[in-house]
Amino acid sequence: MGLENYKPIIVMVGCQFLYAGVTLSGRAALLQDFSSRVFVVYRQFTAFLLIAPFAFFSRRGTNARAMNWKSFFLISLLSLIGVTINQNVYFEGLYLASSSAASALGNLVPAITFTIAYFLGLEKVDLGNVRSLGKIMGACLCVSGAVIMAVLKGSKLLNMELLPRNSIVLHLIGEEDRWLIGCLFLLASTTCWSLWLILQVHVTSYYPDNLSLTAWMCLIAAVQSAIFTFIIEPDLNTWKLTSSFQLFTCFYAGVVSALTFFGQAWCIGRRGPLFSAMFNPLCTLIVTIFACIFMHEELYMGSLTGGLAVIIGLYVVLWGKAKDHELIKEEDTKKHQNHANGQNEAITSVDLEQPLLSDN
């Protein structure tokens, strides 16, 4: 019984180590002059090959909803925002900035999601409510931390600086702006991920098969990314894998995409989405430690300060969301109790009337 309660924790810790491995191995492969755009194509296609058989056999013999043109358009839009744009700008930002910065800025997702949902009218804010103030303060703290990381680089604390050489962006900007542009790319990736979370709720109402939806997104994103790569880098030599490590990185990233989908879906089903989000800073800690020790990646005072601010802001936002969920649960419980009491009163009144009817 005790081990059963710890299983979601073990799974989420394992997922964070897998995510950290993708970030670290991805940056190491990119520093070998591997195209970030080609990496996205290979990763998504590998994930599709792994998920597609499970999606196919899970739909056999069921009355699963067939895909129509509207569903296909929505899934394509979801793939474009949540995978194609998101991953291309993420790995470009990872290449230009650092592994620790990429992992730390990923913790902005709950705060940005809350901000976008508020402007879309999906999230209510009451300035007289402690929960709402907590979410606003947490979002502001997250954004402030991101600005500190991007603008106030600060003094170097550890190791040497690894300079990327194979970036299209570097031909358009100066070396002094590399870190800032890298952080902006990572911020754009986080924004796309937040939009993807909001849009996914709408898309799943039209196509509720999550496993099949994931397989379709991986395939469509691979095709979209391949077209984008051919436009940006028409040279076919770009697609060549020049080392066994690059091949391993592509395969590993695809496997992680498939495994973490099942792992996180299972944990969210058992403990809810907030439980899953609480473990994100662990990935940042793992990436920072391993990047500094094994990759000799530079660590700056601004990165450390901003990363801590983002993590603190993340937990403040999650605290506010957790209080919202508690309030919703209490209201649902009261409704069920009132409904049950109403039924009991109706049954009691009928039971009291029956003897009178029989006497007459």
Buried (B, 14 or more C-beta within 10 A) or exposed (E): EEEEEEEBEEBBBBBBEBBBBBBBBBBBBBBEBBBBBBBBBBBBBBBBBBBBEBBEEBBEEEEBEEBEEEBBEBBBBBBBBBBBBBBBBBBBBBBBBBBBBBBBBBBBBBBBBBBBBBEEEEBEEEEEBEBBBBBBBBBBBBBBBBBBBBEEBBEBEBBEEBEBEBBEBBEEEEEEBBBBBBBBBBBBBBBBBBBBBBBBEEBBEBBEBBBBBBBBBBBBBBBBBBEBBBEEBEEEEBBEBEEEBBEEBBBBBBBBBBBBBBBBBBBBEBBEBBBBBBBBBBBBBBBBEBBBEEBEBBBBBBBBBBBBBBBBBBBBBBBBBBBBEEEEEEEEEEEEEEEEEEEEEEEEEEEEEEEEEEEE
